[in-house]
Each structure stands twice: as structure tokens, then as C-alpha cells.
Amino acid sequence: MNPQARIVLNKARKKRIEQGHPWVFASEIDRLEGEAQAGGLVDVVNHQGRYLATGYWNPRSQITVRIVSYDPLEAMDQSFFEEKLQRCKEHRERFVANRDCRLVYGEADQLPGLIVDRFGEVLVVQLLTLGMDAAREVLIAALVEVFDPKGIYERSDVSVRGLEGLEERKGVLYGECPPIIEIEENGLKLEVDIVEGQKTGYFFDQRENRASIAPLMKGWGARSGIKLAEDPSGGDALVPVNANGRTVSFPYWDGATVLECFAHTGSFTLHACQYGAKKVTCLDVSQHAIDTAKRNVERNGFTDRVEFVVADAFQYLREQAKGLEERKLRATGGTDTSKKLEQAGRTWDVVILDPPAFAKTRNAVAGACRGYKDINLQGLKLVNEGGYLVTASCSYHMRPDLFLETIHEAAIDAGKILRLVEWRAAGKDHPQLLGVDEGHYLKFAIFEVRSRSAAK
């Protein structure tokens, strides 16, 4: 402990630190007593001088101190990191079935500014803050000691480092790091590009949410007039037969038709196929992402059930919705039938929307609401009667109540009645600190969708 280096907090501040919040903002600080090196440790005391916590500080950042200990701490040395990382390891071993997962989740693991994901035998790390960046050598040594990886790759190529006065960085930190790594999630095999992929290469936070779509994928055969009946050829077992009494040979006759938008590497598509979907449309604006999704689909043997579309999701959904309206008008004689119909106007049993964050700042919330309403409005129009909308938001500033309100507004405009079936957050390898709203970023919901007129 270095008594000369301590941050004295304002008397009038909110007592967030006492309530477990791990950040001290510049506006909460009265003064610094003693000398402290940027990125080094300081004690945090209240206006009466009572010790509250120890954290590393950066006078250039609005989040000036990030708490790492509630007991006096002299240094973030290798033993400090090993103890923290061992706790991270034990938590994941208890709660996460897959070895491939997020091992360290920043503040929630009392290691602010540090993200560690494990892909196979390689760890991918993000050092987001000055304090964590300054400790990189002892941190790497501790990671090797606790997790025994074959390689450690850095993906600190993120703009948030600029707020800390740091340059973006990426590259090998330890051992051997192949750029493409195969991982396993919920029994599926996927490839991860740790060099060029988004963030660390893959989004583990939706693992349990992806598994939650399993009940949506079967039970749709009756819509096509297919039911189980006695085998027309004389067998003892019940077999699927169509309305004409003929045996149906397609093994996924009872499966859902599914549209996944913002597919990235096709993770929801893979889960849909695994759980019995009949046909999946996998859409992303990035050709690179779709190419990866194709390889993932092939490696799991689902090629015959997946079609791939490279397109802007907003535009694609609007085109389908417009085509649907044109088909309705044509059916009622309200339009020129001599004109050839385009491919638009499709519908699906399950529509999945997992867009990137629309609101990265508080000022962007109004625009984000418009974006979330639009994408869900168009998606709702394309869900077959009694089907399901699976929708998510990873924007922290889009609070849960606001997200639900926005979807409700979309449903009203679409003439739909929604029944909430599932409401989830990030998985257990992304634990949340109670009272720290900043960690509660992911919202995930499954809605049953019915037309308002049909619901009466």
C-alpha cells in the first residue's frame, strides 16, 4: 500500500463505490494526494479519509479509477493475476459446458479492462485500458500459468483504447496462434478467425440464447398437411404422410422455415439446423461473413437445408414485406396481374434478428429506437401466423424496458399481437455485477406472433 498515492472523493458524490460499482469518474474526485504514475495503483478514500478500495488510475480518462481490490493492494503482480484468473477458471468450469468460452469478462471478474476468450488451445485477449496495458507482461505470465495455452493472441484493435491514450494493437503475444481455429458450441463445430473476425473473433455471449431456440424448430408439418399415420406399405411404425396419403420421405418434414438476419458466421443458422429446421435463409451484408457461414454449415453437414443471401438486412426485409403486400393486392384484384412478380413476398415460421449495436452512446438512443423499431416491424410482417420472432439488442444504452416498448410499438404498427415466451441476457460466462448497469447490455427475446384480427 502506498499511502502517498490516494484519490480523495467529493463529499457530495453518490456512494456508488460503497455499493460495489467499480468505476470512479473524474467528476467524483476532489483531489489526488501524493504522486501516482498513470496506469499505476491508487487508494480510493472518502472525504473523511476512510479507505474504500484500490484501483488503477488514468488522469486522461473520464473513468479515472477502475477498482481492482477492496483490500489494500501494493501491486498488480503475477500472483495477483493468478489468484483472479483461478477464480475465473473455477466459475467457467462450474457453469459452462463448453471449453471454448469467455474466460475473463472485465469488471464482472474484478479485472477491469481485460477480456479473454478461449478458442481451442489459443487465448485471445483485449487490453482496453492503460492500467491493464501497463501490466501486460505479468498478465501474460499469469495466463500461461493458469490456463496453459499453446498461444495468446492480442486483439486490442479497438477504438476505446484511444480514450485511454493508447494505440490500437494486435498480434501474437505468446506461442503459436493459427489464424483460423475450430471451436465447439452446443455440439456444433465452427471456425473462428481470430485475426480478422469481429472483436475477438466470435460472440460467446449468445451461446445459451442460441440453444433456447430448440423448441421453435419442430411441430410445423401439420401446416403442410403432413401427419403421422399408419404406413401405407404395411409397416408397423407410424410414418409421415401428406394430404394425399403418400409417405413423406424428407426427414425434416416437421421442421420450421427460418430466416436469420445479421448472421455473421451463421451461429443461429447452425443451431436451427441442428434442432430440426426444414429450411434456413442465412443473411448478412458481409460476403466474408457469409463465406465463413458457408464453411460452418458444410462442416456440420447442413448444406442441403441452407440458402445464403448477401444483402443489407433492412433493405431485404422491406423488399419481402413490400412483395407480400403486392401479393395480397393481387389476390384481391387490386393490382395489375400482367406484371411478373419478383421473388419478394416470402414468409418464414421463425425470423431471427441479431443486429450489431445501434446505440453506442447515449445521444444515439433516439436513432437506435428508430432502427430497432424498423427492423422488428419488417421482421414481424414476415412471420407466419403463430410463428416466432427471435430478436436481440446488444446496445447497453437501449435499456430493457425501452427495448420492449420499441418492439411493442413495432407490433402495433404491424397489426400483431406478441406473446413473450423467453427473455434472456448474456450467458453464464458473461456474469453481471448487481448494481452495475453498464454490464447489462444484451437483451434477447422470443415472441409468438399472431395477427390482431386473428387473435379476436
ROKOL-532883 format. One record per residue (C-alpha): x, y, z; residue number from 1; residue in one letter. Coordinates in Angstrom, 3 decimals. Layout:
<pts>
{{X Y Z} NUM "A"}
...
</pts>
This chain:
<pts>
{{0.000 0.000 0.000} 1 "M"}
{{1.266 3.431 -0.899} 2 "N"}
{{-0.368 5.957 1.461} 3 "P"}
{{1.080 8.892 -0.518} 4 "Q"}
{{-0.946 7.978 -3.605} 5 "A"}
{{-4.621 8.228 -2.887} 6 "R"}
{{-7.703 9.646 -4.507} 7 "I"}
{{-9.956 11.646 -2.187} 8 "V"}
{{-13.581 11.658 -3.292} 9 "L"}
{{-16.027 14.540 -3.137} 10 "N"}
{{-18.295 14.747 -0.120} 11 "K"}
{{-21.387 15.351 -2.250} 12 "A"}
{{-20.919 12.393 -4.598} 13 "R"}
{{-23.250 9.393 -4.816} 14 "K"}
{{-21.915 6.451 -2.796} 15 "K"}
{{-21.522 4.167 -5.800} 16 "R"}
{{-18.158 2.721 -4.719} 17 "I"}
{{-19.591 1.628 -1.374} 18 "E"}
{{-22.366 -0.109 -3.322} 19 "Q"}
{{-19.926 -2.120 -5.402} 20 "G"}
{{-19.608 -0.045 -8.569} 21 "H"}
{{-16.053 -0.455 -9.946} 22 "P"}
{{-15.595 2.967 -11.566} 23 "W"}
{{-14.581 6.360 -10.208} 24 "V"}
{{-15.369 9.217 -12.580} 25 "F"}
{{-13.309 12.388 -12.815} 26 "A"}
{{-16.274 14.434 -11.576} 27 "S"}
{{-16.318 12.470 -8.310} 28 "E"}
{{-12.711 13.260 -7.396} 29 "I"}
{{-11.785 16.095 -5.070} 30 "D"}
{{-8.019 15.675 -5.273} 31 "R"}
{{-5.041 13.371 -5.601} 32 "L"}
{{-2.773 13.186 -2.566} 33 "E"}
{{0.774 12.103 -3.229} 34 "G"}
{{2.312 11.067 -6.519} 35 "E"}
{{0.985 8.325 -8.743} 36 "A"}
{{2.058 7.083 -12.136} 37 "Q"}
{{-0.624 6.943 -14.832} 38 "A"}
{{-1.705 3.320 -15.078} 39 "G"}
{{-0.499 2.609 -11.549} 40 "G"}
{{-2.433 1.858 -8.378} 41 "L"}
{{-4.015 4.413 -6.069} 42 "V"}
{{-6.079 4.049 -2.930} 43 "D"}
{{-9.581 5.483 -3.026} 44 "V"}
{{-10.812 7.160 0.161} 45 "V"}
{{-13.917 9.133 1.045} 46 "N"}
{{-13.841 12.802 2.039} 47 "H"}
{{-13.108 11.749 5.647} 48 "Q"}
{{-10.092 9.711 4.589} 49 "G"}
{{-11.724 6.299 5.130} 50 "R"}
{{-10.308 3.613 2.820} 51 "Y"}
{{-12.800 2.294 0.244} 52 "L"}
{{-10.857 0.425 -2.426} 53 "A"}
{{-7.741 0.249 -4.587} 54 "T"}
{{-7.692 0.712 -8.334} 55 "G"}
{{-5.507 1.780 -11.206} 56 "Y"}
{{-5.855 5.329 -12.426} 57 "W"}
{{-5.588 7.239 -15.656} 58 "N"}
{{-5.954 11.029 -15.424} 59 "P"}
{{-6.653 11.206 -19.176} 60 "R"}
{{-9.810 9.113 -18.897} 61 "S"}
{{-13.243 10.192 -17.676} 62 "Q"}
{{-13.309 6.856 -15.866} 63 "I"}
{{-10.307 7.931 -13.855} 64 "T"}
{{-10.025 4.969 -11.476} 65 "V"}
{{-11.056 1.363 -12.056} 66 "R"}
{{-11.313 -0.725 -8.907} 67 "I"}
{{-9.369 -3.986 -8.691} 68 "V"}
{{-9.456 -4.681 -4.950} 69 "S"}
{{-11.478 -3.812 -1.852} 70 "Y"}
{{-8.472 -4.561 0.334} 71 "D"}
{{-5.187 -2.621 0.304} 72 "P"}
{{-3.056 -3.745 -2.629} 73 "L"}
{{0.550 -2.841 -3.338} 74 "E"}
{{0.903 -4.143 -6.902} 75 "A"}
{{-0.890 -5.969 -9.667} 76 "M"}
{{1.859 -8.567 -9.877} 77 "D"}
{{1.781 -12.094 -11.269} 78 "Q"}
{{0.413 -13.616 -8.063} 79 "S"}
{{-2.427 -11.078 -8.059} 80 "F"}
{{-3.422 -12.056 -11.585} 81 "F"}
{{-3.042 -15.771 -10.934} 82 "E"}
{{-5.443 -15.591 -7.998} 83 "E"}
{{-8.033 -13.643 -10.019} 84 "K"}
{{-7.663 -15.880 -13.076} 85 "L"}
{{-8.023 -19.024 -10.980} 86 "Q"}
{{-11.402 -17.729 -9.794} 87 "R"}
{{-12.379 -17.077 -13.412} 88 "C"}
{{-11.393 -20.615 -14.335} 89 "K"}
{{-13.393 -22.168 -11.499} 90 "E"}
{{-16.516 -20.184 -12.407} 91 "H"}
{{-16.420 -21.310 -16.051} 92 "R"}
{{-15.710 -24.926 -15.130} 93 "E"}
{{-18.777 -24.923 -12.896} 94 "R"}
{{-21.263 -23.175 -15.188} 95 "F"}
{{-20.104 -23.524 -18.812} 96 "V"}
{{-20.330 -26.891 -20.563} 97 "A"}
{{-18.099 -25.907 -23.480} 98 "N"}
{{-14.366 -25.449 -23.003} 99 "R"}
{{-14.478 -22.719 -25.645} 100 "D"}
{{-15.891 -19.698 -23.836} 101 "C"}
{{-15.193 -16.266 -22.363} 102 "R"}
{{-12.705 -16.784 -19.539} 103 "L"}
{{-12.431 -13.193 -18.296} 104 "V"}
{{-15.166 -10.592 -18.526} 105 "Y"}
{{-13.628 -7.351 -17.286} 106 "G"}
{{-15.258 -5.696 -14.295} 107 "E"}
{{-17.520 -8.677 -13.586} 108 "A"}
{{-14.379 -10.706 -12.836} 109 "D"}
{{-12.697 -7.846 -10.942} 110 "Q"}
{{-10.269 -7.423 -13.830} 111 "L"}
{{-11.488 -4.199 -15.466} 112 "P"}
{{-10.198 -3.531 -18.946} 113 "G"}
{{-9.414 -7.198 -19.648} 114 "L"}
{{-11.279 -9.582 -21.951} 115 "I"}
{{-10.065 -13.138 -22.522} 116 "V"}
{{-11.744 -15.663 -24.832} 117 "D"}
{{-10.546 -19.239 -25.315} 118 "R"}
{{-10.694 -20.778 -28.772} 119 "F"}
{{-9.304 -24.297 -28.765} 120 "G"}
{{-5.786 -24.034 -27.341} 121 "E"}
{{-5.439 -20.308 -28.005} 122 "V"}
{{-6.410 -17.386 -25.787} 123 "L"}
{{-7.467 -14.133 -27.458} 124 "V"}
{{-7.102 -11.093 -25.209} 125 "V"}
{{-8.180 -7.476 -25.310} 126 "Q"}
{{-6.349 -4.942 -23.140} 127 "L"}
{{-8.693 -1.979 -23.155} 128 "L"}
{{-7.238 0.330 -20.501} 129 "T"}
{{-3.940 1.917 -19.568} 130 "L"}
{{-3.761 0.127 -16.234} 131 "G"}
{{-4.234 -3.290 -17.808} 132 "M"}
{{-1.908 -2.480 -20.686} 133 "D"}
{{0.823 -1.478 -18.246} 134 "A"}
{{0.580 -4.913 -16.608} 135 "A"}
{{0.714 -6.927 -19.835} 136 "R"}
{{3.946 -8.818 -19.085} 137 "E"}
{{2.899 -10.205 -15.692} 138 "V"}
{{-0.627 -10.753 -17.015} 139 "L"}
{{0.628 -12.915 -19.884} 140 "I"}
{{2.776 -14.919 -17.489} 141 "A"}
{{-0.248 -15.485 -15.249} 142 "A"}
{{-2.451 -16.535 -18.182} 143 "L"}
{{0.137 -19.102 -19.207} 144 "V"}
{{0.407 -20.404 -15.642} 145 "E"}
{{-3.342 -20.752 -15.034} 146 "V"}
{{-4.680 -21.815 -18.456} 147 "F"}
{{-1.612 -23.402 -20.127} 148 "D"}
{{-2.487 -22.245 -23.683} 149 "P"}
{{-0.464 -23.027 -26.769} 150 "K"}
{{-0.755 -19.414 -27.849} 151 "G"}
{{-2.031 -15.993 -26.816} 152 "I"}
{{-3.180 -13.520 -29.463} 153 "Y"}
{{-3.952 -9.852 -28.824} 154 "E"}
{{-6.968 -8.138 -30.401} 155 "R"}
{{-6.652 -4.702 -28.813} 156 "S"}
{{-7.522 -3.121 -32.166} 157 "D"}
{{-10.489 -1.235 -30.743} 158 "V"}
{{-11.205 2.486 -30.705} 159 "S"}
{{-11.940 2.607 -26.965} 160 "V"}
{{-8.185 2.424 -26.334} 161 "R"}
{{-7.952 5.914 -27.780} 162 "G"}
{{-9.945 7.227 -24.811} 163 "L"}
{{-7.176 5.849 -22.612} 164 "E"}
{{-4.394 7.449 -24.649} 165 "G"}
{{-3.413 4.093 -26.153} 166 "L"}
{{-2.800 2.974 -29.730} 167 "E"}
{{-4.631 0.017 -31.210} 168 "E"}
{{-2.644 -3.231 -31.210} 169 "R"}
{{-2.965 -6.790 -32.472} 170 "K"}
{{-0.621 -9.727 -32.879} 171 "G"}
{{0.877 -12.795 -31.241} 172 "V"}
{{1.857 -12.353 -27.589} 173 "L"}
{{2.859 -15.918 -26.800} 174 "Y"}
{{3.374 -19.258 -28.529} 175 "G"}
{{1.675 -20.283 -31.766} 176 "E"}
{{-1.632 -18.787 -32.895} 177 "C"}
{{-3.160 -20.160 -36.106} 178 "P"}
{{-5.447 -17.528 -37.665} 179 "P"}
{{-8.360 -19.951 -38.119} 180 "I"}
{{-9.394 -22.138 -35.181} 181 "I"}
{{-12.210 -24.672 -34.932} 182 "E"}
{{-14.307 -24.489 -31.787} 183 "I"}
{{-17.313 -26.386 -30.453} 184 "E"}
{{-20.551 -24.875 -29.186} 185 "E"}
{{-23.592 -26.862 -28.089} 186 "N"}
{{-22.354 -29.848 -30.087} 187 "G"}
{{-21.697 -27.822 -33.260} 188 "L"}
{{-18.355 -27.156 -34.914} 189 "K"}
{{-17.492 -23.621 -36.019} 190 "L"}
{{-14.451 -21.869 -37.376} 191 "E"}
{{-13.228 -18.659 -35.775} 192 "V"}
{{-10.989 -16.116 -37.458} 193 "D"}
{{-9.051 -14.649 -34.534} 194 "I"}
{{-7.103 -12.251 -36.778} 195 "V"}
{{-9.806 -10.689 -38.978} 196 "E"}
{{-13.030 -11.661 -37.214} 197 "G"}
{{-15.143 -9.141 -35.291} 198 "Q"}
{{-13.998 -8.308 -31.743} 199 "K"}
{{-12.042 -11.370 -30.545} 200 "T"}
{{-13.377 -13.465 -33.446} 201 "G"}
{{-16.659 -14.840 -32.107} 202 "Y"}
{{-19.565 -13.837 -29.855} 203 "F"}
{{-19.840 -16.294 -26.982} 204 "F"}
{{-22.463 -14.215 -25.148} 205 "D"}
{{-25.350 -15.678 -27.169} 206 "Q"}
{{-24.407 -19.352 -26.623} 207 "R"}
{{-27.281 -20.180 -24.268} 208 "E"}
{{-29.677 -17.984 -26.236} 209 "N"}
{{-28.864 -19.870 -29.413} 210 "R"}
{{-29.688 -23.125 -27.630} 211 "A"}
{{-33.013 -21.684 -26.450} 212 "S"}
{{-34.469 -21.714 -29.978} 213 "I"}
{{-34.648 -25.540 -29.997} 214 "A"}
{{-38.407 -25.736 -29.175} 215 "P"}
{{-39.214 -23.474 -32.132} 216 "L"}
{{-37.722 -25.727 -34.772} 217 "M"}
{{-40.245 -28.604 -34.888} 218 "K"}
{{-44.011 -29.019 -34.958} 219 "G"}
{{-44.739 -27.372 -38.317} 220 "W"}
{{-45.613 -30.371 -40.517} 221 "G"}
{{-49.363 -30.076 -39.997} 222 "A"}
{{-49.309 -26.723 -41.795} 223 "R"}
{{-48.281 -28.559 -44.933} 224 "S"}
{{-50.980 -31.187 -44.397} 225 "G"}
{{-48.500 -33.761 -43.118} 226 "I"}
{{-49.342 -36.016 -40.185} 227 "K"}
{{-48.213 -39.300 -38.668} 228 "L"}
{{-50.292 -42.244 -39.811} 229 "A"}
{{-50.087 -45.977 -40.419} 230 "E"}
{{-47.545 -46.951 -43.040} 231 "D"}
{{-49.399 -47.317 -46.399} 232 "P"}
{{-46.923 -50.042 -47.358} 233 "S"}
{{-47.938 -52.144 -44.378} 234 "G"}
{{-45.222 -51.436 -41.828} 235 "G"}
{{-45.968 -51.343 -38.104} 236 "D"}
{{-44.422 -47.923 -37.345} 237 "A"}
{{-46.234 -44.634 -37.878} 238 "L"}
{{-44.868 -42.622 -40.804} 239 "V"}
{{-45.439 -39.047 -42.042} 240 "P"}
{{-47.988 -38.901 -44.837} 241 "V"}
{{-49.234 -35.937 -46.853} 242 "N"}
{{-52.839 -34.918 -47.544} 243 "A"}
{{-52.976 -37.441 -50.403} 244 "N"}
{{-51.951 -40.288 -48.099} 245 "G"}
{{-48.489 -40.638 -49.619} 246 "R"}
{{-45.453 -41.249 -47.435} 247 "T"}
{{-43.189 -38.217 -46.986} 248 "V"}
{{-39.523 -39.136 -47.333} 249 "S"}
{{-37.958 -35.770 -46.451} 250 "F"}
{{-36.536 -36.267 -42.932} 251 "P"}
{{-37.204 -32.667 -41.829} 252 "Y"}
{{-40.888 -32.608 -42.823} 253 "W"}
{{-41.866 -31.292 -39.364} 254 "D"}
{{-39.217 -28.561 -39.313} 255 "G"}
{{-39.573 -24.780 -39.367} 256 "A"}
{{-38.611 -22.412 -42.129} 257 "T"}
{{-36.172 -19.890 -40.635} 258 "V"}
{{-34.687 -16.536 -41.599} 259 "L"}
{{-31.536 -15.419 -39.764} 260 "E"}
{{-30.543 -11.786 -40.350} 261 "C"}
{{-27.181 -10.300 -39.341} 262 "F"}
{{-25.917 -13.878 -39.411} 263 "A"}
{{-22.191 -13.127 -39.036} 264 "H"}
{{-20.738 -16.667 -39.043} 265 "T"}
{{-24.151 -18.345 -39.109} 266 "G"}
{{-24.354 -19.454 -35.487} 267 "S"}
{{-28.162 -19.268 -35.204} 268 "F"}
{{-28.452 -20.959 -38.602} 269 "T"}
{{-26.371 -23.870 -37.363} 270 "L"}
{{-28.446 -24.246 -34.215} 271 "H"}
{{-31.684 -24.072 -36.207} 272 "A"}
{{-30.495 -26.917 -38.444} 273 "C"}
{{-29.239 -28.955 -35.508} 274 "Q"}
{{-32.638 -28.714 -33.826} 275 "Y"}
{{-34.573 -29.786 -36.937} 276 "G"}
{{-35.311 -26.760 -39.157} 277 "A"}
{{-36.548 -27.626 -42.644} 278 "K"}
{{-35.008 -24.672 -44.489} 279 "K"}
{{-32.913 -21.727 -43.293} 280 "V"}
{{-32.165 -18.457 -45.059} 281 "T"}
{{-28.837 -17.126 -43.753} 282 "C"}
{{-28.336 -13.412 -44.443} 283 "L"}
{{-25.521 -10.963 -43.811} 284 "D"}
{{-24.288 -7.830 -45.562} 285 "V"}
{{-20.688 -9.105 -45.482} 286 "S"}
{{-19.500 -11.549 -48.136} 287 "Q"}
{{-16.644 -12.539 -45.816} 288 "H"}
{{-19.130 -13.411 -43.072} 289 "A"}
{{-21.310 -15.435 -45.449} 290 "I"}
{{-18.272 -17.298 -46.780} 291 "D"}
{{-17.432 -18.255 -43.199} 292 "T"}
{{-21.050 -19.233 -42.534} 293 "A"}
{{-20.993 -21.468 -45.621} 294 "K"}
{{-17.929 -23.303 -44.345} 295 "R"}
{{-19.526 -23.708 -40.930} 296 "N"}
{{-22.695 -25.102 -42.499} 297 "V"}
{{-20.649 -27.522 -44.612} 298 "E"}
{{-18.550 -28.742 -41.688} 299 "R"}
{{-21.750 -29.661 -39.821} 300 "N"}
{{-23.456 -31.347 -42.792} 301 "G"}
{{-26.328 -28.880 -43.219} 302 "F"}
{{-25.641 -27.649 -46.762} 303 "T"}
{{-28.823 -29.068 -48.283} 304 "D"}
{{-31.026 -27.052 -45.908} 305 "R"}
{{-29.416 -23.604 -46.019} 306 "V"}
{{-29.563 -20.835 -48.585} 307 "E"}
{{-27.224 -17.840 -48.285} 308 "F"}
{{-28.006 -14.217 -49.054} 309 "V"}
{{-25.546 -11.311 -49.107} 310 "V"}
{{-27.676 -8.220 -48.582} 311 "A"}
{{-28.479 -5.337 -46.279} 312 "D"}
{{-30.978 -6.748 -43.768} 313 "A"}
{{-33.117 -3.591 -43.640} 314 "F"}
{{-33.462 -3.486 -47.417} 315 "Q"}
{{-34.057 -7.229 -47.741} 316 "Y"}
{{-36.819 -7.268 -45.124} 317 "L"}
{{-38.513 -4.230 -46.641} 318 "R"}
{{-38.436 -5.843 -50.095} 319 "E"}
{{-40.008 -9.029 -48.756} 320 "Q"}
{{-42.675 -7.063 -46.878} 321 "A"}
{{-43.436 -4.984 -49.974} 322 "K"}
{{-43.719 -8.133 -52.062} 323 "G"}
{{-46.089 -9.600 -49.504} 324 "L"}
{{-48.361 -6.583 -49.803} 325 "E"}
{{-48.269 -6.825 -53.601} 326 "E"}
{{-49.299 -10.471 -53.442} 327 "R"}
{{-52.216 -9.610 -51.156} 328 "K"}
{{-53.367 -6.873 -53.536} 329 "L"}
{{-53.074 -9.231 -56.487} 330 "R"}
{{-55.164 -11.838 -54.682} 331 "A"}
{{-57.957 -9.297 -54.221} 332 "T"}
{{-57.711 -7.912 -57.752} 333 "G"}
{{-56.221 -4.658 -56.563} 334 "G"}
{{-53.202 -4.531 -58.885} 335 "T"}
{{-52.048 -5.244 -62.431} 336 "D"}
{{-51.681 -9.032 -62.714} 337 "T"}
{{-49.926 -8.820 -66.085} 338 "S"}
{{-46.792 -7.676 -64.345} 339 "K"}
{{-44.477 -10.500 -63.308} 340 "K"}
{{-43.994 -10.920 -59.557} 341 "L"}
{{-40.479 -10.701 -58.222} 342 "E"}
{{-39.008 -13.116 -55.649} 343 "Q"}
{{-40.069 -10.836 -52.800} 344 "A"}
{{-43.016 -11.665 -50.577} 345 "G"}
{{-41.641 -14.650 -48.683} 346 "R"}
{{-42.546 -15.514 -45.110} 347 "T"}
{{-40.975 -17.773 -42.508} 348 "W"}
{{-42.055 -19.676 -39.400} 349 "D"}
{{-39.211 -18.137 -37.385} 350 "V"}
{{-37.448 -14.828 -38.041} 351 "V"}
{{-34.215 -14.173 -36.101} 352 "I"}
{{-32.834 -10.625 -35.745} 353 "L"}
{{-29.456 -10.234 -34.019} 354 "D"}
{{-28.170 -6.844 -35.221} 355 "P"}
{{-24.992 -5.047 -34.121} 356 "P"}
{{-25.291 -2.279 -31.545} 357 "A"}
{{-27.350 0.618 -32.888} 358 "F"}
{{-26.661 2.882 -29.891} 359 "A"}
{{-23.044 3.175 -28.815} 360 "K"}
{{-23.603 6.449 -26.993} 361 "T"}
{{-26.473 7.930 -25.010} 362 "R"}
{{-27.030 10.537 -27.726} 363 "N"}
{{-27.646 7.769 -30.252} 364 "A"}
{{-30.598 6.224 -28.388} 365 "V"}
{{-33.326 8.031 -30.358} 366 "A"}
{{-31.852 6.876 -33.655} 367 "G"}
{{-31.385 3.380 -32.261} 368 "A"}
{{-35.057 3.217 -31.291} 369 "C"}
{{-35.994 4.042 -34.868} 370 "R"}
{{-33.617 1.382 -36.143} 371 "G"}
{{-34.853 -1.326 -33.767} 372 "Y"}
{{-38.474 -0.442 -34.486} 373 "K"}
{{-37.941 -0.574 -38.241} 374 "D"}
{{-36.080 -3.876 -38.272} 375 "I"}
{{-38.589 -5.548 -35.939} 376 "N"}
{{-41.570 -4.042 -37.783} 377 "L"}
{{-40.426 -5.513 -41.088} 378 "Q"}
{{-39.453 -8.794 -39.443} 379 "G"}
{{-42.861 -9.152 -37.783} 380 "L"}
{{-44.613 -8.767 -41.142} 381 "K"}
{{-42.725 -11.812 -42.433} 382 "L"}
{{-43.510 -14.241 -39.588} 383 "V"}
{{-46.136 -16.815 -40.466} 384 "N"}
{{-49.265 -16.749 -38.326} 385 "E"}
{{-48.473 -18.351 -34.971} 386 "G"}
{{-44.762 -18.294 -35.731} 387 "G"}
{{-41.973 -16.706 -33.715} 388 "Y"}
{{-39.836 -13.579 -33.728} 389 "L"}
{{-36.422 -14.025 -32.110} 390 "V"}
{{-34.902 -10.597 -31.520} 391 "T"}
{{-31.940 -9.155 -29.645} 392 "A"}
{{-30.189 -5.910 -28.788} 393 "S"}
{{-26.576 -5.602 -27.667} 394 "C"}
{{-26.799 -1.817 -27.152} 395 "S"}
{{-26.225 -1.013 -23.472} 396 "Y"}
{{-27.932 2.375 -23.824} 397 "H"}
{{-31.048 0.596 -25.118} 398 "M"}
{{-32.460 -0.254 -21.697} 399 "R"}
{{-34.611 -3.422 -21.372} 400 "P"}
{{-37.884 -1.546 -20.817} 401 "D"}
{{-37.163 0.725 -23.791} 402 "L"}
{{-36.316 -2.263 -25.992} 403 "F"}
{{-39.598 -3.992 -25.122} 404 "L"}
{{-41.508 -0.745 -25.622} 405 "E"}
{{-39.936 -0.298 -29.060} 406 "T"}
{{-40.853 -3.841 -30.109} 407 "I"}
{{-44.387 -3.298 -28.837} 408 "H"}
{{-44.697 -0.171 -30.976} 409 "E"}
{{-43.496 -2.183 -33.977} 410 "A"}
{{-46.085 -4.863 -33.252} 411 "A"}
{{-48.885 -2.280 -33.075} 412 "I"}
{{-47.882 -0.829 -36.436} 413 "D"}
{{-47.638 -4.317 -37.936} 414 "A"}
{{-51.068 -5.274 -36.597} 415 "G"}
{{-49.600 -8.091 -34.491} 416 "K"}
{{-50.206 -9.456 -31.005} 417 "I"}
{{-46.990 -10.609 -29.333} 418 "L"}
{{-46.716 -13.148 -26.538} 419 "R"}
{{-43.370 -13.121 -24.738} 420 "L"}
{{-42.105 -16.692 -24.465} 421 "V"}
{{-38.491 -16.163 -23.432} 422 "E"}
{{-36.483 -13.244 -22.016} 423 "W"}
{{-32.763 -13.703 -21.587} 424 "R"}
{{-29.432 -11.892 -21.194} 425 "A"}
{{-25.822 -12.908 -21.824} 426 "A"}
{{-24.629 -16.391 -20.854} 427 "G"}
{{-23.019 -17.546 -17.637} 428 "K"}
{{-19.515 -16.864 -18.924} 429 "D"}
{{-20.611 -13.193 -19.023} 430 "H"}
{{-21.685 -12.735 -15.381} 431 "P"}
{{-23.258 -9.458 -14.278} 432 "Q"}
{{-22.488 -7.391 -11.206} 433 "L"}
{{-25.650 -6.307 -9.445} 434 "L"}
{{-25.834 -2.524 -9.389} 435 "G"}
{{-23.526 -2.119 -12.399} 436 "V"}
{{-25.953 -1.374 -15.199} 437 "D"}
{{-23.154 -0.983 -17.748} 438 "E"}
{{-22.696 -4.767 -17.777} 439 "G"}
{{-26.351 -5.456 -18.560} 440 "H"}
{{-26.066 -4.854 -22.284} 441 "Y"}
{{-27.603 -7.889 -24.002} 442 "L"}
{{-31.362 -8.309 -24.325} 443 "K"}
{{-32.774 -11.402 -26.027} 444 "F"}
{{-36.438 -12.238 -26.519} 445 "A"}
{{-38.628 -14.826 -28.219} 446 "I"}
{{-42.173 -13.764 -29.127} 447 "F"}
{{-45.066 -15.741 -30.502} 448 "E"}
{{-46.599 -13.681 -33.308} 449 "V"}
{{-50.287 -13.596 -34.217} 450 "R"}
{{-52.308 -11.134 -36.276} 451 "S"}
{{-54.522 -8.795 -34.268} 452 "R"}
{{-57.589 -9.710 -36.339} 453 "S"}
{{-56.930 -13.431 -35.927} 454 "A"}
{{-56.438 -13.039 -32.161} 455 "A"}
{{-60.002 -11.835 -31.535} 456 "K"}
</pts>
